[in-house]
Amino acid sequence: MAEIVNLRMARKAKLRADKADQAAANRAKFSRTKGEKAAQDSEAERATRQLDGARLERD
């Protein structure tokens, strides 16, 4: 005979597991040091300046 499962508790357990997975993904994505943030921002700024400098002006 099959095990009896309380669907309400199973649904809540799945929701908790999904939230924990999302939190782990967010920690990996957004938890950076101040130096890492500054380096990434300066790299993005440099790339933008380089791209704008290579743009051709058309009349």
mmCIF file as Biopython writes it, N, C-alpha, C and O atoms, coordinates in Angstrom:
data_model
#
loop_
_atom_site.group_PDB
_atom_site.id
_atom_site.type_symbol
_atom_site.label_atom_id
_atom_site.label_alt_id
_atom_site.label_comp_id
_atom_site.label_asym_id
_atom_site.label_entity_id
_atom_site.label_seq_id
_atom_site.pdbx_PDB_ins_code
_atom_site.Cartn_x
_atom_site.Cartn_y
_atom_site.Cartn_z
_atom_site.occupancy
_atom_site.B_iso_or_equiv
_atom_site.auth_seq_id
_atom_site.auth_asym_id
_atom_site.pdbx_PDB_model_num
ATOM 1   N N  . MET A ? 1  ? 0.840  -1.177 0.000   1.0 0.0 1  A 1 
ATOM 2   C CA . MET A ? 1  ? 0.000  0.000  0.000   1.0 0.0 1  A 1 
ATOM 3   C C  . MET A ? 1  ? 0.888  1.245  0.000   1.0 0.0 1  A 1 
ATOM 4   O O  . MET A ? 1  ? 1.972  1.229  0.584   1.0 0.0 1  A 1 
ATOM 5   N N  . ALA A ? 2  ? 0.450  2.301  -0.635  1.0 0.0 2  A 1 
ATOM 6   C CA . ALA A ? 2  ? 1.229  3.523  -0.789  1.0 0.0 2  A 1 
ATOM 7   C C  . ALA A ? 2  ? 1.256  4.321  0.514   1.0 0.0 2  A 1 
ATOM 8   O O  . ALA A ? 2  ? 0.384  4.191  1.373   1.0 0.0 2  A 1 
ATOM 9   N N  . GLU A ? 3  ? 2.282  5.143  0.622   1.0 0.0 3  A 1 
ATOM 10  C CA . GLU A ? 3  ? 2.415  6.000  1.801   1.0 0.0 3  A 1 
ATOM 11  C C  . GLU A ? 3  ? 1.430  7.165  1.677   1.0 0.0 3  A 1 
ATOM 12  O O  . GLU A ? 3  ? 1.257  7.732  0.598   1.0 0.0 3  A 1 
ATOM 13  N N  . ILE A ? 4  ? 0.805  7.506  2.765   1.0 0.0 4  A 1 
ATOM 14  C CA . ILE A ? 4  ? -0.152 8.615  2.783   1.0 0.0 4  A 1 
ATOM 15  C C  . ILE A ? 4  ? 0.631  9.917  2.880   1.0 0.0 4  A 1 
ATOM 16  O O  . ILE A ? 4  ? 1.511  10.073 3.727   1.0 0.0 4  A 1 
ATOM 17  N N  . VAL A ? 5  ? 0.288  10.852 1.986   1.0 0.0 5  A 1 
ATOM 18  C CA . VAL A ? 5  ? 1.000  12.123 1.933   1.0 0.0 5  A 1 
ATOM 19  C C  . VAL A ? 5  ? 0.011  13.244 2.164   1.0 0.0 5  A 1 
ATOM 20  O O  . VAL A ? 5  ? -1.036 13.310 1.521   1.0 0.0 5  A 1 
ATOM 21  N N  . ASN A ? 6  ? 0.354  14.127 3.091   1.0 0.0 6  A 1 
ATOM 22  C CA . ASN A ? 6  ? -0.452 15.311 3.317   1.0 0.0 6  A 1 
ATOM 23  C C  . ASN A ? 6  ? -0.067 16.326 2.242   1.0 0.0 6  A 1 
ATOM 24  O O  . ASN A ? 6  ? 1.045  16.853 2.262   1.0 0.0 6  A 1 
ATOM 25  N N  . LEU A ? 7  ? -0.965 16.601 1.315   1.0 0.0 7  A 1 
ATOM 26  C CA . LEU A ? 7  ? -0.651 17.458 0.176   1.0 0.0 7  A 1 
ATOM 27  C C  . LEU A ? 7  ? -0.323 18.891 0.586   1.0 0.0 7  A 1 
ATOM 28  O O  . LEU A ? 7  ? 0.516  19.537 -0.042  1.0 0.0 7  A 1 
ATOM 29  N N  . ARG A ? 8  ? -0.968 19.385 1.618   1.0 0.0 8  A 1 
ATOM 30  C CA . ARG A ? 8  ? -0.701 20.735 2.093   1.0 0.0 8  A 1 
ATOM 31  C C  . ARG A ? 8  ? 0.736  20.835 2.597   1.0 0.0 8  A 1 
ATOM 32  O O  . ARG A ? 8  ? 1.439  21.795 2.284   1.0 0.0 8  A 1 
ATOM 33  N N  . MET A ? 9  ? 1.166  19.866 3.361   1.0 0.0 9  A 1 
ATOM 34  C CA . MET A ? 9  ? 2.529  19.878 3.894   1.0 0.0 9  A 1 
ATOM 35  C C  . MET A ? 9  ? 3.555  19.656 2.774   1.0 0.0 9  A 1 
ATOM 36  O O  . MET A ? 9  ? 4.630  20.257 2.794   1.0 0.0 9  A 1 
ATOM 37  N N  . ALA A ? 10 ? 3.236  18.814 1.817   1.0 0.0 10 A 1 
ATOM 38  C CA . ALA A ? 10 ? 4.149  18.566 0.701   1.0 0.0 10 A 1 
ATOM 39  C C  . ALA A ? 10 ? 4.299  19.830 -0.149  1.0 0.0 10 A 1 
ATOM 40  O O  . ALA A ? 10 ? 5.400  20.158 -0.590  1.0 0.0 10 A 1 
ATOM 41  N N  . ARG A ? 11 ? 3.197  20.530 -0.373  1.0 0.0 11 A 1 
ATOM 42  C CA . ARG A ? 11 ? 3.236  21.765 -1.156  1.0 0.0 11 A 1 
ATOM 43  C C  . ARG A ? 11 ? 4.088  22.816 -0.449  1.0 0.0 11 A 1 
ATOM 44  O O  . ARG A ? 11 ? 4.896  23.495 -1.084  1.0 0.0 11 A 1 
ATOM 45  N N  . LYS A ? 12 ? 3.908  22.948 0.856   1.0 0.0 12 A 1 
ATOM 46  C CA . LYS A ? 12 ? 4.678  23.928 1.614   1.0 0.0 12 A 1 
ATOM 47  C C  . LYS A ? 12 ? 6.162  23.555 1.655   1.0 0.0 12 A 1 
ATOM 48  O O  . LYS A ? 12 ? 7.019  24.437 1.593   1.0 0.0 12 A 1 
ATOM 49  N N  . ALA A ? 13 ? 6.472  22.281 1.757   1.0 0.0 13 A 1 
ATOM 50  C CA . ALA A ? 13 ? 7.864  21.836 1.765   1.0 0.0 13 A 1 
ATOM 51  C C  . ALA A ? 13 ? 8.521  22.135 0.420   1.0 0.0 13 A 1 
ATOM 52  O O  . ALA A ? 13 ? 9.677  22.554 0.370   1.0 0.0 13 A 1 
ATOM 53  N N  . LYS A ? 14 ? 7.789  21.920 -0.663  1.0 0.0 14 A 1 
ATOM 54  C CA . LYS A ? 14 ? 8.328  22.214 -1.988  1.0 0.0 14 A 1 
ATOM 55  C C  . LYS A ? 14 ? 8.554  23.713 -2.147  1.0 0.0 14 A 1 
ATOM 56  O O  . LYS A ? 14 ? 9.564  24.128 -2.716  1.0 0.0 14 A 1 
ATOM 57  N N  . LEU A ? 15 ? 7.635  24.520 -1.656  1.0 0.0 15 A 1 
ATOM 58  C CA . LEU A ? 15 ? 7.774  25.966 -1.730  1.0 0.0 15 A 1 
ATOM 59  C C  . LEU A ? 15 ? 9.003  26.432 -0.945  1.0 0.0 15 A 1 
ATOM 60  O O  . LEU A ? 15 ? 9.746  27.296 -1.412  1.0 0.0 15 A 1 
ATOM 61  N N  . ARG A ? 16 ? 9.219  25.865 0.243   1.0 0.0 16 A 1 
ATOM 62  C CA . ARG A ? 16 ? 10.399 26.213 1.032   1.0 0.0 16 A 1 
ATOM 63  C C  . ARG A ? 16 ? 11.683 25.824 0.301   1.0 0.0 16 A 1 
ATOM 64  O O  . ARG A ? 16 ? 12.651 26.585 0.301   1.0 0.0 16 A 1 
ATOM 65  N N  . ALA A ? 17 ? 11.696 24.660 -0.314  1.0 0.0 17 A 1 
ATOM 66  C CA . ALA A ? 17 ? 12.880 24.211 -1.052  1.0 0.0 17 A 1 
ATOM 67  C C  . ALA A ? 17 ? 13.148 25.116 -2.254  1.0 0.0 17 A 1 
ATOM 68  O O  . ALA A ? 17 ? 14.298 25.447 -2.540  1.0 0.0 17 A 1 
ATOM 69  N N  . ASP A ? 18 ? 12.090 25.513 -2.956  1.0 0.0 18 A 1 
ATOM 70  C CA . ASP A ? 18 ? 12.243 26.413 -4.101  1.0 0.0 18 A 1 
ATOM 71  C C  . ASP A ? 18 ? 12.797 27.767 -3.661  1.0 0.0 18 A 1 
ATOM 72  O O  . ASP A ? 18 ? 13.654 28.341 -4.333  1.0 0.0 18 A 1 
ATOM 73  N N  . LYS A ? 19 ? 12.301 28.276 -2.526  1.0 0.0 19 A 1 
ATOM 74  C CA . LYS A ? 19 ? 12.795 29.555 -2.024  1.0 0.0 19 A 1 
ATOM 75  C C  . LYS A ? 19 ? 14.255 29.451 -1.606  1.0 0.0 19 A 1 
ATOM 76  O O  . LYS A ? 19 ? 15.030 30.384 -1.816  1.0 0.0 19 A 1 
ATOM 77  N N  . ALA A ? 20 ? 14.629 28.333 -1.022  1.0 0.0 20 A 1 
ATOM 78  C CA . ALA A ? 20 ? 16.025 28.134 -0.623  1.0 0.0 20 A 1 
ATOM 79  C C  . ALA A ? 20 ? 16.931 28.082 -1.852  1.0 0.0 20 A 1 
ATOM 80  O O  . ALA A ? 20 ? 18.030 28.636 -1.833  1.0 0.0 20 A 1 
ATOM 81  N N  . ASP A ? 21 ? 16.483 27.427 -2.909  1.0 0.0 21 A 1 
ATOM 82  C CA . ASP A ? 21 ? 17.257 27.371 -4.153  1.0 0.0 21 A 1 
ATOM 83  C C  . ASP A ? 21 ? 17.418 28.762 -4.760  1.0 0.0 21 A 1 
ATOM 84  O O  . ASP A ? 21 ? 18.497 29.123 -5.229  1.0 0.0 21 A 1 
ATOM 85  N N  . GLN A ? 22 ? 16.335 29.538 -4.747  1.0 0.0 22 A 1 
ATOM 86  C CA . GLN A ? 22 ? 16.378 30.894 -5.287  1.0 0.0 22 A 1 
ATOM 87  C C  . GLN A ? 22 ? 17.314 31.771 -4.458  1.0 0.0 22 A 1 
ATOM 88  O O  . GLN A ? 22 ? 18.062 32.576 -5.012  1.0 0.0 22 A 1 
ATOM 89  N N  . ALA A ? 23 ? 17.274 31.620 -3.143  1.0 0.0 23 A 1 
ATOM 90  C CA . ALA A ? 23 ? 18.154 32.397 -2.271  1.0 0.0 23 A 1 
ATOM 91  C C  . ALA A ? 23 ? 19.612 32.059 -2.539  1.0 0.0 23 A 1 
ATOM 92  O O  . ALA A ? 23 ? 20.458 32.953 -2.555  1.0 0.0 23 A 1 
ATOM 93  N N  . ALA A ? 24 ? 19.919 30.789 -2.748  1.0 0.0 24 A 1 
ATOM 94  C CA . ALA A ? 24 ? 21.298 30.387 -3.049  1.0 0.0 24 A 1 
ATOM 95  C C  . ALA A ? 24 ? 21.755 30.985 -4.376  1.0 0.0 24 A 1 
ATOM 96  O O  . ALA A ? 24 ? 22.897 31.428 -4.501  1.0 0.0 24 A 1 
ATOM 97  N N  . ALA A ? 25 ? 20.868 30.998 -5.360  1.0 0.0 25 A 1 
ATOM 98  C CA . ALA A ? 25 ? 21.210 31.587 -6.655  1.0 0.0 25 A 1 
ATOM 99  C C  . ALA A ? 25 ? 21.450 33.089 -6.519  1.0 0.0 25 A 1 
ATOM 100 O O  . ALA A ? 25 ? 22.376 33.627 -7.125  1.0 0.0 25 A 1 
ATOM 101 N N  . ASN A ? 26 ? 20.625 33.762 -5.730  1.0 0.0 26 A 1 
ATOM 102 C CA . ASN A ? 26 ? 20.787 35.202 -5.531  1.0 0.0 26 A 1 
ATOM 103 C C  . ASN A ? 26 ? 22.079 35.505 -4.782  1.0 0.0 26 A 1 
ATOM 104 O O  . ASN A ? 26 ? 22.752 36.488 -5.090  1.0 0.0 26 A 1 
ATOM 105 N N  . ARG A ? 27 ? 22.435 34.673 -3.800  1.0 0.0 27 A 1 
ATOM 106 C CA . ARG A ? 27 ? 23.693 34.889 -3.088  1.0 0.0 27 A 1 
ATOM 107 C C  . ARG A ? 27 ? 24.875 34.773 -4.040  1.0 0.0 27 A 1 
ATOM 108 O O  . ARG A ? 27 ? 25.817 35.561 -3.961  1.0 0.0 27 A 1 
ATOM 109 N N  . ALA A ? 28 ? 24.828 33.803 -4.930  1.0 0.0 28 A 1 
ATOM 110 C CA . ALA A ? 28 ? 25.922 33.624 -5.885  1.0 0.0 28 A 1 
ATOM 111 C C  . ALA A ? 28 ? 25.964 34.778 -6.884  1.0 0.0 28 A 1 
ATOM 112 O O  . ALA A ? 28 ? 27.042 35.192 -7.309  1.0 0.0 28 A 1 
ATOM 113 N N  . LYS A ? 29 ? 24.806 35.292 -7.257  1.0 0.0 29 A 1 
ATOM 114 C CA . LYS A ? 29 ? 24.735 36.326 -8.285  1.0 0.0 29 A 1 
ATOM 115 C C  . LYS A ? 29 ? 25.063 37.718 -7.743  1.0 0.0 29 A 1 
ATOM 116 O O  . LYS A ? 29 ? 25.768 38.485 -8.399  1.0 0.0 29 A 1 
ATOM 117 N N  . PHE A ? 30 ? 24.566 38.045 -6.567  1.0 0.0 30 A 1 
ATOM 118 C CA . PHE A ? 30 ? 24.651 39.420 -6.082  1.0 0.0 30 A 1 
ATOM 119 C C  . PHE A ? 30 ? 25.661 39.647 -4.968  1.0 0.0 30 A 1 
ATOM 120 O O  . PHE A ? 30 ? 25.998 40.798 -4.691  1.0 0.0 30 A 1 
ATOM 121 N N  . SER A ? 31 ? 26.147 38.625 -4.331  1.0 0.0 31 A 1 
ATOM 122 C CA . SER A ? 31 ? 27.059 38.847 -3.206  1.0 0.0 31 A 1 
ATOM 123 C C  . SER A ? 31 ? 28.482 39.003 -3.731  1.0 0.0 31 A 1 
ATOM 124 O O  . SER A ? 31 ? 29.196 38.025 -3.951  1.0 0.0 31 A 1 
ATOM 125 N N  . ARG A ? 32 ? 28.867 40.242 -3.922  1.0 0.0 32 A 1 
ATOM 126 C CA . ARG A ? 32 ? 30.203 40.570 -4.399  1.0 0.0 32 A 1 
ATOM 127 C C  . ARG A ? 32 ? 30.834 41.549 -3.423  1.0 0.0 32 A 1 
ATOM 128 O O  . ARG A ? 32 ? 30.136 42.285 -2.725  1.0 0.0 32 A 1 
ATOM 129 N N  . THR A ? 33 ? 32.146 41.551 -3.380  1.0 0.0 33 A 1 
ATOM 130 C CA . THR A ? 33 ? 32.829 42.501 -2.517  1.0 0.0 33 A 1 
ATOM 131 C C  . THR A ? 33 ? 32.798 43.882 -3.155  1.0 0.0 33 A 1 
ATOM 132 O O  . THR A ? 33 ? 32.468 44.039 -4.330  1.0 0.0 33 A 1 
ATOM 133 N N  . LYS A ? 34 ? 33.148 44.867 -2.357  1.0 0.0 34 A 1 
ATOM 134 C CA . LYS A ? 34 ? 33.153 46.233 -2.854  1.0 0.0 34 A 1 
ATOM 135 C C  . LYS A ? 34 ? 34.160 46.390 -3.996  1.0 0.0 34 A 1 
ATOM 136 O O  . LYS A ? 34 ? 33.896 47.087 -4.976  1.0 0.0 34 A 1 
ATOM 137 N N  . GLY A ? 35 ? 35.304 45.743 -3.861  1.0 0.0 35 A 1 
ATOM 138 C CA . GLY A ? 35 ? 36.317 45.791 -4.906  1.0 0.0 35 A 1 
ATOM 139 C C  . GLY A ? 35 ? 35.852 45.147 -6.193  1.0 0.0 35 A 1 
ATOM 140 O O  . GLY A ? 35 ? 36.127 45.657 -7.279  1.0 0.0 35 A 1 
ATOM 141 N N  . GLU A ? 36 ? 35.145 44.023 -6.085  1.0 0.0 36 A 1 
ATOM 142 C CA . GLU A ? 36 ? 34.622 43.356 -7.281  1.0 0.0 36 A 1 
ATOM 143 C C  . GLU A ? 36 ? 33.592 44.227 -7.982  1.0 0.0 36 A 1 
ATOM 144 O O  . GLU A ? 36 ? 33.572 44.310 -9.210  1.0 0.0 36 A 1 
ATOM 145 N N  . LYS A ? 37 ? 32.735 44.877 -7.199  1.0 0.0 37 A 1 
ATOM 146 C CA . LYS A ? 37 ? 31.730 45.771 -7.785  1.0 0.0 37 A 1 
ATOM 147 C C  . LYS A ? 37 ? 32.416 46.931 -8.508  1.0 0.0 37 A 1 
ATOM 148 O O  . LYS A ? 37 ? 32.038 47.274 -9.628  1.0 0.0 37 A 1 
ATOM 149 N N  . ALA A ? 38 ? 33.423 47.534 -7.870  1.0 0.0 38 A 1 
ATOM 150 C CA . ALA A ? 38 ? 34.125 48.661 -8.467  1.0 0.0 38 A 1 
ATOM 151 C C  . ALA A ? 38 ? 34.841 48.231 -9.742  1.0 0.0 38 A 1 
ATOM 152 O O  . ALA A ? 38 ? 34.820 48.954 -10.738 1.0 0.0 38 A 1 
ATOM 153 N N  . ALA A ? 39 ? 35.473 47.060 -9.719  1.0 0.0 39 A 1 
ATOM 154 C CA . ALA A ? 39 ? 36.179 46.572 -10.903 1.0 0.0 39 A 1 
ATOM 155 C C  . ALA A ? 39 ? 35.210 46.326 -12.051 1.0 0.0 39 A 1 
ATOM 156 O O  . ALA A ? 39 ? 35.505 46.676 -13.194 1.0 0.0 39 A 1 
ATOM 157 N N  . GLN A ? 40 ? 34.062 45.731 -11.762 1.0 0.0 40 A 1 
ATOM 158 C CA . GLN A ? 40 ? 33.088 45.463 -12.812 1.0 0.0 40 A 1 
ATOM 159 C C  . GLN A ? 40 ? 32.512 46.767 -13.363 1.0 0.0 40 A 1 
ATOM 160 O O  . GLN A ? 40 ? 32.315 46.897 -14.571 1.0 0.0 40 A 1 
ATOM 161 N N  . ASP A ? 41 ? 32.241 47.729 -12.485 1.0 0.0 41 A 1 
ATOM 162 C CA . ASP A ? 41 ? 31.715 49.016 -12.937 1.0 0.0 41 A 1 
ATOM 163 C C  . ASP A ? 41 ? 32.733 49.754 -13.813 1.0 0.0 41 A 1 
ATOM 164 O O  . ASP A ? 41 ? 32.370 50.329 -14.839 1.0 0.0 41 A 1 
ATOM 165 N N  . SER A ? 42 ? 34.003 49.735 -13.407 1.0 0.0 42 A 1 
ATOM 166 C CA . SER A ? 42 ? 35.013 50.426 -14.206 1.0 0.0 42 A 1 
ATOM 167 C C  . SER A ? 42 ? 35.226 49.730 -15.549 1.0 0.0 42 A 1 
ATOM 168 O O  . SER A ? 42 ? 35.476 50.390 -16.558 1.0 0.0 42 A 1 
ATOM 169 N N  . GLU A ? 43 ? 35.127 48.404 -15.565 1.0 0.0 43 A 1 
ATOM 170 C CA . GLU A ? 43 ? 35.258 47.662 -16.822 1.0 0.0 43 A 1 
ATOM 171 C C  . GLU A ? 43 ? 34.095 47.994 -17.762 1.0 0.0 43 A 1 
ATOM 172 O O  . GLU A ? 43 ? 34.295 48.152 -18.966 1.0 0.0 43 A 1 
ATOM 173 N N  . ALA A ? 44 ? 32.893 48.099 -17.217 1.0 0.0 44 A 1 
ATOM 174 C CA . ALA A ? 44 ? 31.732 48.452 -18.038 1.0 0.0 44 A 1 
ATOM 175 C C  . ALA A ? 44 ? 31.870 49.869 -18.579 1.0 0.0 44 A 1 
ATOM 176 O O  . ALA A ? 44 ? 31.535 50.129 -19.735 1.0 0.0 44 A 1 
ATOM 177 N N  . GLU A ? 45 ? 32.360 50.781 -17.751 1.0 0.0 45 A 1 
ATOM 178 C CA . GLU A ? 45 ? 32.557 52.160 -18.188 1.0 0.0 45 A 1 
ATOM 179 C C  . GLU A ? 45 ? 33.612 52.225 -19.291 1.0 0.0 45 A 1 
ATOM 180 O O  . GLU A ? 45 ? 33.441 52.952 -20.269 1.0 0.0 45 A 1 
ATOM 181 N N  . ARG A ? 46 ? 34.702 51.469 -19.139 1.0 0.0 46 A 1 
ATOM 182 C CA . ARG A ? 46 ? 35.762 51.444 -20.146 1.0 0.0 46 A 1 
ATOM 183 C C  . ARG A ? 46 ? 35.228 50.895 -21.471 1.0 0.0 46 A 1 
ATOM 184 O O  . ARG A ? 46 ? 35.532 51.427 -22.538 1.0 0.0 46 A 1 
ATOM 185 N N  . ALA A ? 47 ? 34.439 49.835 -21.393 1.0 0.0 47 A 1 
ATOM 186 C CA . ALA A ? 47 ? 33.870 49.251 -22.609 1.0 0.0 47 A 1 
ATOM 187 C C  . ALA A ? 47 ? 32.930 50.230 -23.301 1.0 0.0 47 A 1 
ATOM 188 O O  . ALA A ? 47 ? 32.912 50.312 -24.530 1.0 0.0 47 A 1 
ATOM 189 N N  . THR A ? 48 ? 32.155 50.965 -22.527 1.0 0.0 48 A 1 
ATOM 190 C CA . THR A ? 48 ? 31.240 51.961 -23.104 1.0 0.0 48 A 1 
ATOM 191 C C  . THR A ? 48 ? 32.023 53.080 -23.785 1.0 0.0 48 A 1 
ATOM 192 O O  . THR A ? 48 ? 31.677 53.501 -24.888 1.0 0.0 48 A 1 
ATOM 193 N N  . ARG A ? 49 ? 33.087 53.563 -23.122 1.0 0.0 49 A 1 
ATOM 194 C CA . ARG A ? 49 ? 33.894 54.618 -23.726 1.0 0.0 49 A 1 
ATOM 195 C C  . ARG A ? 49 ? 34.569 54.131 -25.002 1.0 0.0 49 A 1 
ATOM 196 O O  . ARG A ? 49 ? 34.642 54.866 -25.986 1.0 0.0 49 A 1 
ATOM 197 N N  . GLN A ? 50 ? 35.058 52.908 -24.990 1.0 0.0 50 A 1 
ATOM 198 C CA . GLN A ? 50 ? 35.720 52.369 -26.168 1.0 0.0 50 A 1 
ATOM 199 C C  . GLN A ? 50 ? 34.736 52.226 -27.325 1.0 0.0 50 A 1 
ATOM 200 O O  . GLN A ? 50 ? 35.070 52.535 -28.468 1.0 0.0 50 A 1 
ATOM 201 N N  . LEU A ? 51 ? 33.541 51.764 -27.033 1.0 0.0 51 A 1 
ATOM 202 C CA . LEU A ? 51 ? 32.523 51.611 -28.063 1.0 0.0 51 A 1 
ATOM 203 C C  . LEU A ? 51 ? 32.094 52.964 -28.633 1.0 0.0 51 A 1 
ATOM 204 O O  . LEU A ? 51 ? 31.936 53.114 -29.845 1.0 0.0 51 A 1 
ATOM 205 N N  . ASP A ? 52 ? 31.905 53.955 -27.739 1.0 0.0 52 A 1 
ATOM 206 C CA . ASP A ? 52 ? 31.506 55.284 -28.198 1.0 0.0 52 A 1 
ATOM 207 C C  . ASP A ? 52 ? 32.631 55.940 -28.997 1.0 0.0 52 A 1 
ATOM 208 O O  . ASP A ? 52 ? 32.365 56.696 -29.931 1.0 0.0 52 A 1 
ATOM 209 N N  . GLY A ? 53 ? 33.873 55.660 -28.644 1.0 0.0 53 A 1 
ATOM 210 C CA . GLY A ? 53 ? 35.003 56.248 -29.361 1.0 0.0 53 A 1 
ATOM 211 C C  . GLY A ? 53 ? 35.145 55.665 -30.757 1.0 0.0 53 A 1 
ATOM 212 O O  . GLY A ? 53 ? 35.683 56.331 -31.642 1.0 0.0 53 A 1 
ATOM 213 N N  . ALA A ? 54 ? 34.684 54.456 -30.978 1.0 0.0 54 A 1 
ATOM 214 C CA . ALA A ? 54 ? 34.802 53.816 -32.274 1.0 0.0 54 A 1 
ATOM 215 C C  . ALA A ? 54 ? 33.602 54.066 -33.174 1.0 0.0 54 A 1 
ATOM 216 O O  . ALA A ? 54 ? 33.564 53.613 -34.317 1.0 0.0 54 A 1 
ATOM 217 N N  . ARG A ? 55 ? 32.630 54.789 -32.648 1.0 0.0 55 A 1 
ATOM 218 C CA . ARG A ? 55 ? 31.416 55.046 -33.435 1.0 0.0 55 A 1 
ATOM 219 C C  . ARG A ? 55 ? 31.703 56.034 -34.559 1.0 0.0 55 A 1 
ATOM 220 O O  . ARG A ? 55 ? 32.387 57.036 -34.356 1.0 0.0 55 A 1 
ATOM 221 N N  . LEU A ? 56 ? 31.187 55.750 -35.720 1.0 0.0 56 A 1 
ATOM 222 C CA . LEU A ? 56 ? 31.335 56.632 -36.872 1.0 0.0 56 A 1 
ATOM 223 C C  . LEU A ? 56 ? 30.216 57.655 -36.873 1.0 0.0 56 A 1 
ATOM 224 O O  . LEU A ? 56 ? 29.058 57.326 -36.619 1.0 0.0 56 A 1 
ATOM 225 N N  . GLU A ? 57 ? 30.570 58.898 -37.161 1.0 0.0 57 A 1 
ATOM 226 C CA . GLU A ? 57 ? 29.551 59.936 -37.230 1.0 0.0 57 A 1 
ATOM 227 C C  . GLU A ? 57 ? 29.119 60.076 -38.682 1.0 0.0 57 A 1 
ATOM 228 O O  . GLU A ? 57 ? 29.960 60.163 -39.577 1.0 0.0 57 A 1 
ATOM 229 N N  . ARG A ? 58 ? 27.839 60.098 -38.914 1.0 0.0 58 A 1 
ATOM 230 C CA . ARG A ? 58 ? 27.310 60.231 -40.273 1.0 0.0 58 A 1 
ATOM 231 C C  . ARG A ? 58 ? 26.543 61.532 -40.383 1.0 0.0 58 A 1 
ATOM 232 O O  . ARG A ? 58 ? 25.820 61.927 -39.468 1.0 0.0 58 A 1 
ATOM 233 N N  . ASP A ? 59 ? 26.710 62.186 -41.508 1.0 0.0 59 A 1 
ATOM 234 C CA . ASP A ? 59 ? 25.994 63.435 -41.739 1.0 0.0 59 A 1 
ATOM 235 C C  . ASP A ? 59 ? 24.782 63.230 -42.593 1.0 0.0 59 A 1 
ATOM 236 O O  . ASP A ? 59 ? 24.063 64.186 -42.885 1.0 0.0 59 A 1 
#
